[in-house]
Amino acid sequence: MLICMNVHASEFPNIFKNYPQYTVYGLSPDPSKTSHRISMNMKEFGFQLYGVYPKDVTIANIPIVQTLQNVPKEYRKMVNVFRRSEKIIDVVEEAIEAGGVELLWFQLGITDEKAETKAQNHGIKVISDRCIYVEYMKSK
């Protein structure tokens, strides 16, 4: 399987520096879920988060909205995605429609070559099949 990624790992430290605010797409209110645990860790490291989740929930004082279009532009520049691979195309299309997304970070195990290529063709940087928490810890 080809993994699309147009960001070299050597750029990760600058990404963490340049995107102190970002959106977590698929941020679950369930503390046992990976999206919740990783996001809470990143919040503890000082990152400011916004969440996209389909239901009206409250998660650790993080603003939660139901679409990327409702995320303030400064948080929309980088989007960390916790969705199944077959749902990536929907996220990419939503990101393109919302505008302002500079980087889509698809978590470990999440890839879709067609969707990632579409994002890249619209000028969006893509990181796929990488855990933001693991990469942040490596960059410290």
Backbone bond lengths (Angstrom), bond angles and torsions (degrees), N, CA, C in turn:
res aa  C-N    CA-C-N  psi(-1)  N-CA   C-N-CA  omega(-1)  CA-C   N-CA-C  phi
1 M - - - 1.452 - - 1.530 108.73 -
2 L 1.302 115.79 131.88 1.461 121.54 176.89 1.516 108.88 -81.67
3 I 1.309 116.01 129.27 1.460 119.98 176.76 1.517 107.47 -103.39
4 C 1.311 116.29 115.40 1.461 120.93 177.89 1.517 108.97 -77.07
5 M 1.295 115.30 131.07 1.451 119.75 175.58 1.517 106.33 -161.50
6 N 1.314 117.11 116.69 1.454 119.14 -179.46 1.520 111.74 -106.31
7 V 1.330 115.83 22.98 1.460 121.50 175.97 1.518 107.02 -125.85
8 H 1.321 117.28 122.00 1.462 120.76 178.95 1.522 109.96 -76.30
9 A 1.313 116.42 144.89 1.467 121.44 -178.47 1.526 112.57 -56.20
10 S 1.323 117.10 -26.57 1.470 119.75 178.86 1.536 111.82 -66.06
11 E 1.337 116.75 -17.33 1.464 121.56 178.51 1.525 113.38 -85.18
12 F 1.319 117.70 -11.15 1.459 120.84 -174.77 1.533 113.07 -56.95
13 P 1.340 120.25 -45.32 1.473 118.08 179.09 1.529 113.08 -56.30
14 N 1.337 117.06 -39.42 1.464 120.36 178.03 1.526 111.43 -69.39
15 I 1.301 116.87 -33.57 1.467 119.78 177.36 1.524 109.42 -62.30
16 F 1.320 116.74 -46.08 1.466 119.67 -179.51 1.526 110.82 -64.56
17 K 1.308 116.60 -34.13 1.471 121.25 178.34 1.535 110.85 -72.17
18 N 1.331 116.57 -41.58 1.461 121.68 -173.56 1.530 114.72 -83.88
19 Y 1.322 117.07 -14.33 1.466 120.72 -179.32 1.534 110.07 -125.96
20 P 1.336 117.54 69.27 1.465 119.80 179.25 1.533 112.73 -73.13
21 Q 1.327 115.94 -13.66 1.462 122.49 176.60 1.518 106.71 -121.29
22 Y 1.315 116.87 133.69 1.459 118.49 176.15 1.519 110.63 -156.82
23 T 1.330 114.10 170.14 1.454 121.48 -179.14 1.524 109.86 -103.25
24 V 1.323 115.85 140.61 1.457 121.84 172.67 1.525 107.02 -106.96
25 Y 1.319 115.72 110.56 1.458 121.58 -178.67 1.533 107.28 -89.20
26 G 1.345 115.51 115.00 1.460 119.54 -177.08 1.522 112.06 96.34
27 L 1.327 116.54 24.94 1.466 121.16 178.72 1.529 109.10 -69.54
28 S 1.311 115.87 112.06 1.458 121.09 -176.92 1.526 111.84 -85.16
29 P 1.340 116.57 143.06 1.458 119.82 174.66 1.536 112.02 -76.26
30 D 1.324 117.02 -9.63 1.462 122.75 -177.75 1.531 110.20 -81.82
31 P 1.346 118.05 112.28 1.469 121.15 -177.60 1.528 114.64 -60.22
32 S 1.335 117.83 -17.55 1.466 119.45 178.81 1.529 112.49 -82.42
33 K 1.322 117.35 -10.64 1.471 121.37 -178.47 1.525 110.99 -83.37
34 T 1.319 115.37 144.75 1.463 121.60 -178.84 1.517 111.94 -58.08
35 S 1.335 117.62 -41.67 1.465 119.61 -178.43 1.527 111.07 -60.34
36 H 1.299 116.87 -35.65 1.466 121.32 179.50 1.528 110.42 -71.46
37 R 1.321 117.03 -50.55 1.469 120.78 -177.02 1.524 112.21 -61.47
38 I 1.313 116.79 -46.97 1.468 120.11 -178.56 1.528 110.28 -65.38
39 S 1.313 117.01 -41.55 1.468 120.04 -179.84 1.519 111.24 -64.43
40 M 1.323 117.39 -40.06 1.468 119.54 178.66 1.540 110.36 -65.59
41 N 1.324 116.97 -37.17 1.470 119.86 175.66 1.526 111.07 -63.34
42 M 1.322 116.65 -44.94 1.465 119.85 -178.92 1.527 109.97 -65.83
43 K 1.320 117.16 -36.19 1.468 121.09 176.81 1.530 109.47 -62.88
44 E 1.327 117.21 -42.16 1.467 120.95 177.77 1.525 111.99 -61.74
45 F 1.323 116.60 -29.74 1.467 120.56 177.90 1.521 112.09 -78.28
46 G 1.337 117.32 -1.81 1.455 121.04 175.51 1.514 115.69 105.08
47 F 1.321 118.09 0.77 1.463 119.94 177.63 1.525 109.22 -74.40
48 Q 1.323 115.62 142.39 1.458 121.86 177.30 1.521 107.61 -99.56
49 L 1.316 115.92 127.31 1.455 120.39 -170.95 1.517 113.00 -118.81
50 Y 1.317 113.65 151.46 1.459 124.37 167.59 1.514 104.45 -123.46
51 G 1.309 118.42 150.54 1.452 120.67 179.69 1.512 112.32 -122.22
52 V 1.336 115.16 147.66 1.456 121.71 171.04 1.522 106.09 -116.78
53 Y 1.328 115.05 121.63 1.460 121.90 -178.89 1.528 106.63 -149.03
54 P 1.340 118.56 142.64 1.466 120.11 -172.80 1.526 116.16 -70.39
55 K 1.324 117.30 -14.76 1.468 119.91 -178.58 1.522 110.06 -112.99
56 D 1.317 115.19 159.57 1.460 121.76 178.10 1.528 108.18 -79.34
57 V 1.324 116.41 102.56 1.463 121.73 -177.37 1.524 110.09 -133.71
58 T 1.306 115.57 167.13 1.456 122.59 173.62 1.521 107.20 -120.60
59 I 1.317 116.45 131.10 1.460 120.55 -178.26 1.523 109.15 -135.67
60 A 1.314 117.35 104.36 1.477 123.68 171.04 1.529 113.65 46.48
61 N 1.317 116.77 45.65 1.471 121.78 179.45 1.526 113.83 60.05
62 I 1.316 117.48 21.60 1.467 122.22 175.04 1.528 106.66 -95.46
63 P 1.337 117.62 126.17 1.469 118.89 176.97 1.535 110.20 -62.26
64 I 1.325 116.34 132.80 1.461 121.90 -179.50 1.525 108.59 -120.33
65 V 1.330 115.58 129.17 1.461 122.00 176.60 1.524 108.07 -126.98
66 Q 1.326 116.15 171.68 1.462 119.09 -174.92 1.526 114.61 -100.25
67 T 1.340 117.93 -10.48 1.463 120.45 177.46 1.527 109.95 -143.16
68 L 1.313 115.90 156.23 1.470 120.72 177.09 1.519 111.63 -61.93
69 Q 1.317 117.68 -31.87 1.470 119.96 -179.50 1.521 111.96 -61.61
70 N 1.315 117.41 -23.73 1.459 121.43 179.82 1.524 113.22 -89.48
71 V 1.308 117.19 0.65 1.465 122.05 178.23 1.533 108.20 -88.35
72 P 1.334 117.95 131.55 1.468 119.26 176.26 1.529 111.19 -56.47
73 K 1.330 115.62 145.90 1.467 120.79 -174.23 1.519 113.84 -54.61
74 E 1.335 117.80 -38.22 1.465 119.44 -177.30 1.529 112.35 -66.28
75 Y 1.331 117.56 -23.66 1.468 121.60 177.47 1.524 111.53 -92.47
76 R 1.309 116.53 -15.71 1.463 121.85 -176.14 1.523 112.85 -85.35
77 K 1.310 118.14 -11.73 1.470 120.64 -176.70 1.525 111.92 -59.69
78 M 1.340 116.80 -41.79 1.463 120.88 175.06 1.518 108.12 -120.57
79 V 1.332 115.74 133.49 1.454 121.74 179.69 1.526 108.21 -125.61
80 N 1.327 115.63 118.60 1.466 122.61 176.68 1.529 106.72 -94.20
81 V 1.331 116.64 120.15 1.461 121.59 -168.94 1.530 112.68 -107.41
82 F 1.325 114.27 125.54 1.462 123.53 172.29 1.521 107.62 -116.89
83 R 1.313 116.59 78.85 1.468 122.75 176.97 1.519 106.74 -139.62
84 R 1.302 116.86 154.56 1.468 120.42 177.64 1.523 109.85 -62.28
85 S 1.319 115.52 151.25 1.472 120.90 -177.58 1.517 112.80 -52.98
86 E 1.330 117.98 -38.65 1.471 119.84 -178.11 1.528 112.27 -70.40
87 K 1.320 118.01 -10.39 1.472 122.21 178.10 1.533 112.76 -98.82
88 I 1.330 117.47 -4.06 1.467 120.50 -177.40 1.524 111.75 -59.70
89 I 1.322 117.69 -40.01 1.462 119.87 -177.88 1.530 110.22 -58.62
90 D 1.327 117.48 -38.26 1.465 120.71 178.33 1.526 110.98 -64.73
91 V 1.327 116.32 -40.50 1.465 120.68 179.45 1.529 109.97 -66.87
92 V 1.328 116.89 -42.67 1.464 120.98 178.95 1.528 109.88 -61.09
93 E 1.312 117.33 -46.57 1.463 120.36 179.85 1.526 111.47 -63.17
94 E 1.322 117.13 -39.08 1.461 120.64 177.30 1.534 110.56 -65.79
95 A 1.328 116.53 -40.02 1.472 120.62 178.95 1.523 110.97 -63.95
96 I 1.312 116.95 -42.76 1.463 121.08 178.89 1.530 109.85 -63.18
97 E 1.325 116.23 -45.06 1.465 120.87 -179.33 1.534 111.88 -65.54
98 A 1.315 116.97 -41.38 1.472 121.05 -179.20 1.523 111.26 -68.06
99 G 1.322 116.51 -34.98 1.462 121.27 -178.61 1.522 111.79 76.50
100 G 1.314 115.27 162.61 1.451 121.28 175.99 1.517 115.35 81.70
101 V 1.327 118.19 -2.45 1.463 120.72 178.95 1.524 108.31 -83.02
102 E 1.320 115.57 120.72 1.463 121.67 179.36 1.523 112.10 -98.52
103 L 1.333 116.74 -28.95 1.461 121.53 -174.63 1.521 110.25 -145.43
104 L 1.327 115.51 128.58 1.457 122.01 171.53 1.523 107.60 -108.89
105 W 1.320 116.37 123.55 1.461 121.75 -179.85 1.524 106.97 -112.25
106 F 1.335 116.38 108.48 1.456 121.80 179.13 1.523 108.77 -93.38
107 Q 1.312 115.63 124.54 1.456 122.36 -174.13 1.535 112.49 -62.31
108 L 1.297 114.44 170.17 1.458 123.61 -179.52 1.522 110.94 -50.43
109 G 1.325 116.27 128.50 1.454 122.29 179.18 1.513 114.47 87.17
110 I 1.328 117.49 -2.26 1.468 120.98 -176.79 1.527 109.20 -106.88
111 T 1.328 116.10 113.05 1.460 121.85 178.58 1.529 110.15 -148.80
112 D 1.310 115.21 150.37 1.462 122.78 173.31 1.517 105.74 -162.20
113 E 1.321 116.05 101.30 1.460 121.27 -173.73 1.525 112.95 -54.58
114 K 1.327 117.43 -44.48 1.462 120.92 -177.81 1.535 110.86 -63.23
115 A 1.328 116.59 -46.72 1.465 120.99 -178.97 1.526 111.01 -65.89
116 E 1.327 116.63 -42.21 1.460 120.70 -179.63 1.527 111.11 -65.22
117 T 1.325 116.10 -39.11 1.464 120.25 177.51 1.528 110.23 -64.64
118 K 1.320 116.46 -40.01 1.468 120.09 177.88 1.526 110.03 -61.19
119 A 1.324 117.35 -43.89 1.467 120.86 178.13 1.532 110.10 -60.88
120 Q 1.306 116.30 -46.82 1.464 120.41 179.94 1.518 111.38 -61.32
121 N 1.320 116.84 -39.32 1.465 121.01 178.85 1.526 112.61 -66.02
122 H 1.322 116.54 -18.13 1.470 121.67 176.10 1.523 111.16 -100.76
123 G 1.326 116.74 17.04 1.460 121.32 174.18 1.515 115.46 80.90
124 I 1.317 116.70 14.38 1.461 120.75 -179.99 1.527 108.89 -96.67
125 K 1.328 116.17 129.34 1.460 120.47 174.39 1.525 108.15 -72.04
126 V 1.331 115.32 148.75 1.458 120.36 -176.67 1.523 110.63 -132.73
127 I 1.315 114.57 131.90 1.459 122.09 168.63 1.517 104.55 -121.58
128 S 1.331 116.75 128.13 1.462 118.26 -179.44 1.521 110.44 -132.09
129 D 1.324 113.33 155.00 1.454 121.46 176.41 1.533 112.34 58.78
130 R 1.332 115.85 36.68 1.466 121.97 177.56 1.520 109.18 -135.24
131 C 1.317 115.97 139.75 1.459 121.32 177.82 1.523 109.45 -87.63
132 I 1.324 116.54 123.26 1.459 121.04 -177.72 1.531 110.99 -61.27
133 Y 1.320 117.40 -37.25 1.463 121.25 179.95 1.536 110.92 -66.34
134 V 1.309 116.95 -47.81 1.476 121.57 179.64 1.521 109.63 -60.53
135 E 1.319 116.91 -45.25 1.471 120.12 -178.64 1.520 111.07 -67.65
136 Y 1.312 117.59 -35.74 1.466 119.86 176.97 1.522 109.90 -64.51
137 M 1.324 117.49 -44.68 1.459 120.91 -179.90 1.532 110.98 -62.33
138 K 1.324 117.99 -37.63 1.475 121.48 176.91 1.521 111.59 -65.22
139 S 1.328 116.26 -31.54 1.474 120.55 -174.24 1.511 113.37 -82.44
140 K 1.321 117.70 -11.27 1.471 121.34 -176.28 1.510 111.42 -75.47
